[in-house]
Amino acid sequence: MEHISPADALTLAAHAADKQGPGNLLRIVLIVMVVGCVMVGWLLLRGYRK
């Protein structure tokens, strides 16, 4: 196995991360959206209980 310097490894990792797309951002947006829907549903149903 060929030895890769830390600087080259960091450069390769940065290029690989650029190619992955909006994965983490999309995950966060979906989680926030689901939690928001649950909270809105809870608030609406709580109001109709009276």
PDB file of N, CA, C and O in Angstrom:
ATOM      1  N   MET A   1       0.837  -1.178   0.000  1.00  0.00           N
ATOM      2  CA  MET A   1       0.000   0.000   0.000  1.00  0.00           C
ATOM      3  C   MET A   1       0.885   1.245   0.000  1.00  0.00           C
ATOM      4  O   MET A   1       1.885   1.320   0.714  1.00  0.00           O
ATOM      5  N   GLU A   2       0.499   2.195  -0.800  1.00  0.00           N
ATOM      6  CA  GLU A   2       1.284   3.409  -0.949  1.00  0.00           C
ATOM      7  C   GLU A   2       0.975   4.383   0.188  1.00  0.00           C
ATOM      8  O   GLU A   2      -0.182   4.551   0.574  1.00  0.00           O
ATOM      9  N   HIS A   3       2.003   5.014   0.712  1.00  0.00           N
ATOM     10  CA  HIS A   3       1.827   5.979   1.791  1.00  0.00           C
ATOM     11  C   HIS A   3       1.346   7.314   1.220  1.00  0.00           C
ATOM     12  O   HIS A   3       1.902   7.817   0.244  1.00  0.00           O
ATOM     13  N   ILE A   4       0.313   7.880   1.834  1.00  0.00           N
ATOM     14  CA  ILE A   4      -0.231   9.169   1.413  1.00  0.00           C
ATOM     15  C   ILE A   4       0.044  10.179   2.526  1.00  0.00           C
ATOM     16  O   ILE A   4      -0.238   9.921   3.696  1.00  0.00           O
ATOM     17  N   SER A   5       0.587  11.311   2.153  1.00  0.00           N
ATOM     18  CA  SER A   5       0.873  12.335   3.160  1.00  0.00           C
ATOM     19  C   SER A   5      -0.439  12.898   3.724  1.00  0.00           C
ATOM     20  O   SER A   5      -1.466  12.861   3.045  1.00  0.00           O
ATOM     21  N   PRO A   6      -0.415  13.410   4.937  1.00  0.00           N
ATOM     22  CA  PRO A   6      -1.646  13.973   5.535  1.00  0.00           C
ATOM     23  C   PRO A   6      -2.248  15.100   4.700  1.00  0.00           C
ATOM     24  O   PRO A   6      -3.470  15.224   4.623  1.00  0.00           O
ATOM     25  N   ALA A   7      -1.415  15.914   4.081  1.00  0.00           N
ATOM     26  CA  ALA A   7      -1.938  17.006   3.258  1.00  0.00           C
ATOM     27  C   ALA A   7      -2.675  16.459   2.038  1.00  0.00           C
ATOM     28  O   ALA A   7      -3.736  16.964   1.671  1.00  0.00           O
ATOM     29  N   ASP A   8      -2.111  15.425   1.411  1.00  0.00           N
ATOM     30  CA  ASP A   8      -2.776  14.815   0.252  1.00  0.00           C
ATOM     31  C   ASP A   8      -4.070  14.126   0.668  1.00  0.00           C
ATOM     32  O   ASP A   8      -5.067  14.183  -0.052  1.00  0.00           O
ATOM     33  N   ALA A   9      -4.056  13.478   1.826  1.00  0.00           N
ATOM     34  CA  ALA A   9      -5.264  12.818   2.309  1.00  0.00           C
ATOM     35  C   ALA A   9      -6.363  13.828   2.580  1.00  0.00           C
ATOM     36  O   ALA A   9      -7.527  13.575   2.270  1.00  0.00           O
ATOM     37  N   LEU A  10      -6.008  14.967   3.153  1.00  0.00           N
ATOM     38  CA  LEU A  10      -6.993  16.018   3.427  1.00  0.00           C
ATOM     39  C   LEU A  10      -7.547  16.582   2.127  1.00  0.00           C
ATOM     40  O   LEU A  10      -8.744  16.853   2.028  1.00  0.00           O
ATOM     41  N   THR A  11      -6.693  16.759   1.137  1.00  0.00           N
ATOM     42  CA  THR A  11      -7.145  17.252  -0.158  1.00  0.00           C
ATOM     43  C   THR A  11      -8.094  16.259  -0.820  1.00  0.00           C
ATOM     44  O   THR A  11      -9.127  16.653  -1.363  1.00  0.00           O
ATOM     45  N   LEU A  12      -7.751  14.983  -0.778  1.00  0.00           N
ATOM     46  CA  LEU A  12      -8.632  13.960  -1.360  1.00  0.00           C
ATOM     47  C   LEU A  12      -9.975  13.898  -0.624  1.00  0.00           C
ATOM     48  O   LEU A  12     -11.018  13.735  -1.257  1.00  0.00           O
ATOM     49  N   ALA A  13      -9.956  14.026   0.691  1.00  0.00           N
ATOM     50  CA  ALA A  13     -11.196  14.002   1.464  1.00  0.00           C
ATOM     51  C   ALA A  13     -12.073  15.209   1.138  1.00  0.00           C
ATOM     52  O   ALA A  13     -13.295  15.089   1.052  1.00  0.00           O
ATOM     53  N   ALA A  14     -11.448  16.366   0.959  1.00  0.00           N
ATOM     54  CA  ALA A  14     -12.215  17.574   0.625  1.00  0.00           C
ATOM     55  C   ALA A  14     -12.866  17.439  -0.750  1.00  0.00           C
ATOM     56  O   ALA A  14     -14.016  17.840  -0.930  1.00  0.00           O
ATOM     57  N   HIS A  15     -12.147  16.880  -1.714  1.00  0.00           N
ATOM     58  CA  HIS A  15     -12.726  16.681  -3.043  1.00  0.00           C
ATOM     59  C   HIS A  15     -13.851  15.653  -3.005  1.00  0.00           C
ATOM     60  O   HIS A  15     -14.847  15.812  -3.711  1.00  0.00           O
ATOM     61  N   ALA A  16     -13.716  14.618  -2.207  1.00  0.00           N
ATOM     62  CA  ALA A  16     -14.767  13.609  -2.097  1.00  0.00           C
ATOM     63  C   ALA A  16     -16.001  14.195  -1.434  1.00  0.00           C
ATOM     64  O   ALA A  16     -17.122  13.857  -1.813  1.00  0.00           O
ATOM     65  N   ALA A  17     -15.817  15.070  -0.448  1.00  0.00           N
ATOM     66  CA  ALA A  17     -16.953  15.689   0.243  1.00  0.00           C
ATOM     67  C   ALA A  17     -17.705  16.625  -0.687  1.00  0.00           C
ATOM     68  O   ALA A  17     -18.925  16.751  -0.578  1.00  0.00           O
ATOM     69  N   ASP A  18     -17.003  17.283  -1.598  1.00  0.00           N
ATOM     70  CA  ASP A  18     -17.660  18.188  -2.537  1.00  0.00           C
ATOM     71  C   ASP A  18     -18.575  17.434  -3.497  1.00  0.00           C
ATOM     72  O   ASP A  18     -19.588  17.976  -3.940  1.00  0.00           O
ATOM     73  N   LYS A  19     -18.234  16.206  -3.816  1.00  0.00           N
ATOM     74  CA  LYS A  19     -19.009  15.428  -4.783  1.00  0.00           C
ATOM     75  C   LYS A  19     -20.251  14.781  -4.184  1.00  0.00           C
ATOM     76  O   LYS A  19     -21.072  14.247  -4.930  1.00  0.00           O
ATOM     77  N   GLN A  20     -20.418  14.810  -2.862  1.00  0.00           N
ATOM     78  CA  GLN A  20     -21.521  14.084  -2.240  1.00  0.00           C
ATOM     79  C   GLN A  20     -22.849  14.823  -2.313  1.00  0.00           C
ATOM     80  O   GLN A  20     -23.894  14.191  -2.157  1.00  0.00           O
ATOM     81  N   GLY A  21     -22.858  16.097  -2.537  1.00  0.00           N
ATOM     82  CA  GLY A  21     -24.091  16.834  -2.706  1.00  0.00           C
ATOM     83  C   GLY A  21     -24.685  17.294  -1.379  1.00  0.00           C
ATOM     84  O   GLY A  21     -23.990  17.350  -0.364  1.00  0.00           O
ATOM     85  N   PRO A  22     -25.985  17.624  -1.396  1.00  0.00           N
ATOM     86  CA  PRO A  22     -26.627  18.247  -0.237  1.00  0.00           C
ATOM     87  C   PRO A  22     -27.157  17.236   0.775  1.00  0.00           C
ATOM     88  O   PRO A  22     -28.233  17.452   1.333  1.00  0.00           O
ATOM     89  N   GLY A  23     -26.454  16.157   1.027  1.00  0.00           N
ATOM     90  CA  GLY A  23     -26.963  15.095   1.891  1.00  0.00           C
ATOM     91  C   GLY A  23     -27.277  15.534   3.306  1.00  0.00           C
ATOM     92  O   GLY A  23     -28.388  15.309   3.784  1.00  0.00           O
ATOM     93  N   ASN A  24     -26.321  16.160   3.992  1.00  0.00           N
ATOM     94  CA  ASN A  24     -26.543  16.559   5.382  1.00  0.00           C
ATOM     95  C   ASN A  24     -27.583  17.661   5.488  1.00  0.00           C
ATOM     96  O   ASN A  24     -28.426  17.633   6.385  1.00  0.00           O
ATOM     97  N   LEU A  25     -27.536  18.628   4.586  1.00  0.00           N
ATOM     98  CA  LEU A  25     -28.500  19.717   4.622  1.00  0.00           C
ATOM     99  C   LEU A  25     -29.912  19.188   4.391  1.00  0.00           C
ATOM    100  O   LEU A  25     -30.848  19.594   5.079  1.00  0.00           O
ATOM    101  N   LEU A  26     -30.065  18.300   3.442  1.00  0.00           N
ATOM    102  CA  LEU A  26     -31.375  17.726   3.159  1.00  0.00           C
ATOM    103  C   LEU A  26     -31.892  16.924   4.345  1.00  0.00           C
ATOM    104  O   LEU A  26     -33.081  16.978   4.659  1.00  0.00           O
ATOM    105  N   ARG A  27     -31.007  16.181   5.006  1.00  0.00           N
ATOM    106  CA  ARG A  27     -31.392  15.426   6.197  1.00  0.00           C
ATOM    107  C   ARG A  27     -31.897  16.347   7.302  1.00  0.00           C
ATOM    108  O   ARG A  27     -32.916  16.068   7.933  1.00  0.00           O
ATOM    109  N   ILE A  28     -31.186  17.437   7.533  1.00  0.00           N
ATOM    110  CA  ILE A  28     -31.580  18.383   8.579  1.00  0.00           C
ATOM    111  C   ILE A  28     -32.915  19.031   8.242  1.00  0.00           C
ATOM    112  O   ILE A  28     -33.772  19.175   9.114  1.00  0.00           O
ATOM    113  N   VAL A  29     -33.100  19.420   6.992  1.00  0.00           N
ATOM    114  CA  VAL A  29     -34.361  20.044   6.580  1.00  0.00           C
ATOM    115  C   VAL A  29     -35.515  19.075   6.766  1.00  0.00           C
ATOM    116  O   VAL A  29     -36.574  19.475   7.249  1.00  0.00           O
ATOM    117  N   LEU A  30     -35.342  17.821   6.398  1.00  0.00           N
ATOM    118  CA  LEU A  30     -36.415  16.839   6.559  1.00  0.00           C
ATOM    119  C   LEU A  30     -36.743  16.584   8.022  1.00  0.00           C
ATOM    120  O   LEU A  30     -37.915  16.462   8.375  1.00  0.00           O
ATOM    121  N   ILE A  31     -35.732  16.502   8.879  1.00  0.00           N
ATOM    122  CA  ILE A  31     -35.971  16.274  10.303  1.00  0.00           C
ATOM    123  C   ILE A  31     -36.709  17.455  10.911  1.00  0.00           C
ATOM    124  O   ILE A  31     -37.654  17.265  11.676  1.00  0.00           O
ATOM    125  N   VAL A  32     -36.291  18.675  10.580  1.00  0.00           N
ATOM    126  CA  VAL A  32     -36.966  19.868  11.106  1.00  0.00           C
ATOM    127  C   VAL A  32     -38.403  19.927  10.605  1.00  0.00           C
ATOM    128  O   VAL A  32     -39.299  20.318  11.353  1.00  0.00           O
ATOM    129  N   MET A  33     -38.635  19.547   9.363  1.00  0.00           N
ATOM    130  CA  MET A  33     -39.979  19.573   8.810  1.00  0.00           C
ATOM    131  C   MET A  33     -40.890  18.566   9.515  1.00  0.00           C
ATOM    132  O   MET A  33     -42.038  18.882   9.826  1.00  0.00           O
ATOM    133  N   VAL A  34     -40.389  17.368   9.765  1.00  0.00           N
ATOM    134  CA  VAL A  34     -41.194  16.358  10.447  1.00  0.00           C
ATOM    135  C   VAL A  34     -41.494  16.779  11.880  1.00  0.00           C
ATOM    136  O   VAL A  34     -42.625  16.639  12.346  1.00  0.00           O
ATOM    137  N   VAL A  35     -40.484  17.293  12.580  1.00  0.00           N
ATOM    138  CA  VAL A  35     -40.704  17.748  13.959  1.00  0.00           C
ATOM    139  C   VAL A  35     -41.689  18.911  13.980  1.00  0.00           C
ATOM    140  O   VAL A  35     -42.535  18.983  14.871  1.00  0.00           O
ATOM    141  N   GLY A  36     -41.594  19.811  13.024  1.00  0.00           N
ATOM    142  CA  GLY A  36     -42.531  20.931  12.937  1.00  0.00           C
ATOM    143  C   GLY A  36     -43.949  20.462  12.680  1.00  0.00           C
ATOM    144  O   GLY A  36     -44.888  20.988  13.277  1.00  0.00           O
ATOM    145  N   CYS A  37     -44.124  19.487  11.808  1.00  0.00           N
ATOM    146  CA  CYS A  37     -45.470  18.954  11.540  1.00  0.00           C
ATOM    147  C   CYS A  37     -46.057  18.297  12.780  1.00  0.00           C
ATOM    148  O   CYS A  37     -47.244  18.455  13.066  1.00  0.00           O
ATOM    149  N   VAL A  38     -45.241  17.568  13.512  1.00  0.00           N
ATOM    150  CA  VAL A  38     -45.710  16.925  14.739  1.00  0.00           C
ATOM    151  C   VAL A  38     -46.127  17.984  15.761  1.00  0.00           C
ATOM    152  O   VAL A  38     -47.161  17.839  16.413  1.00  0.00           O
ATOM    153  N   MET A  39     -45.342  19.035  15.905  1.00  0.00           N
ATOM    154  CA  MET A  39     -45.671  20.083  16.874  1.00  0.00           C
ATOM    155  C   MET A  39     -46.933  20.846  16.479  1.00  0.00           C
ATOM    156  O   MET A  39     -47.745  21.166  17.347  1.00  0.00           O
ATOM    157  N   VAL A  40     -47.116  21.142  15.204  1.00  0.00           N
ATOM    158  CA  VAL A  40     -48.325  21.830  14.746  1.00  0.00           C
ATOM    159  C   VAL A  40     -49.540  20.938  14.972  1.00  0.00           C
ATOM    160  O   VAL A  40     -50.581  21.410  15.430  1.00  0.00           O
ATOM    161  N   GLY A  41     -49.416  19.661  14.658  1.00  0.00           N
ATOM    162  CA  GLY A  41     -50.520  18.733  14.912  1.00  0.00           C
ATOM    163  C   GLY A  41     -50.853  18.643  16.387  1.00  0.00           C
ATOM    164  O   GLY A  41     -52.027  18.605  16.756  1.00  0.00           O
ATOM    165  N   TRP A  42     -49.841  18.608  17.234  1.00  0.00           N
ATOM    166  CA  TRP A  42     -50.073  18.544  18.679  1.00  0.00           C
ATOM    167  C   TRP A  42     -50.774  19.815  19.164  1.00  0.00           C
ATOM    168  O   TRP A  42     -51.706  19.739  19.965  1.00  0.00           O
ATOM    169  N   LEU A  43     -50.334  20.971  18.688  1.00  0.00           N
ATOM    170  CA  LEU A  43     -50.972  22.227  19.103  1.00  0.00           C
ATOM    171  C   LEU A  43     -52.420  22.300  18.635  1.00  0.00           C
ATOM    172  O   LEU A  43     -53.291  22.740  19.386  1.00  0.00           O
ATOM    173  N   LEU A  44     -52.684  21.877  17.412  1.00  0.00           N
ATOM    174  CA  LEU A  44     -54.059  21.913  16.905  1.00  0.00           C
ATOM    175  C   LEU A  44     -54.963  20.943  17.657  1.00  0.00           C
ATOM    176  O   LEU A  44     -56.087  21.290  18.017  1.00  0.00           O
ATOM    177  N   LEU A  45     -54.476  19.735  17.892  1.00  0.00           N
ATOM    178  CA  LEU A  45     -55.293  18.749  18.600  1.00  0.00           C
ATOM    179  C   LEU A  45     -55.487  19.130  20.062  1.00  0.00           C
ATOM    180  O   LEU A  45     -56.523  18.816  20.648  1.00  0.00           O
ATOM    181  N   ARG A  46     -54.525  19.789  20.646  1.00  0.00           N
ATOM    182  CA  ARG A  46     -54.650  20.222  22.036  1.00  0.00           C
ATOM    183  C   ARG A  46     -55.759  21.265  22.164  1.00  0.00           C
ATOM    184  O   ARG A  46     -56.472  21.287  23.167  1.00  0.00           O
ATOM    185  N   GLY A  47     -55.908  22.111  21.178  1.00  0.00           N
ATOM    186  CA  GLY A  47     -56.945  23.148  21.191  1.00  0.00           C
ATOM    187  C   GLY A  47     -58.345  22.575  21.035  1.00  0.00           C
ATOM    188  O   GLY A  47     -59.301  23.152  21.554  1.00  0.00           O
ATOM    189  N   TYR A  48     -58.493  21.454  20.335  1.00  0.00           N
ATOM    190  CA  TYR A  48     -59.814  20.872  20.106  1.00  0.00           C
ATOM    191  C   TYR A  48     -60.275  19.985  21.245  1.00  0.00           C
ATOM    192  O   TYR A  48     -61.417  19.523  21.245  1.00  0.00           O
ATOM    193  N   ARG A  49     -59.407  19.738  22.218  1.00  0.00           N
ATOM    194  CA  ARG A  49     -59.767  18.839  23.317  1.00  0.00           C
ATOM    195  C   ARG A  49     -60.756  19.489  24.300  1.00  0.00           C
ATOM    196  O   ARG A  49     -61.496  18.793  24.995  1.00  0.00           O
ATOM    197  N   LYS A  50     -60.759  20.807  24.350  1.00  0.00           N
ATOM    198  CA  LYS A  50     -61.611  21.515  25.317  1.00  0.00           C
ATOM    199  C   LYS A  50     -63.076  21.431  24.982  1.00  0.00           C
ATOM    200  O   LYS A  50     -63.907  21.978  25.706  1.00  0.00           O
TER     201      LYS A  50
END
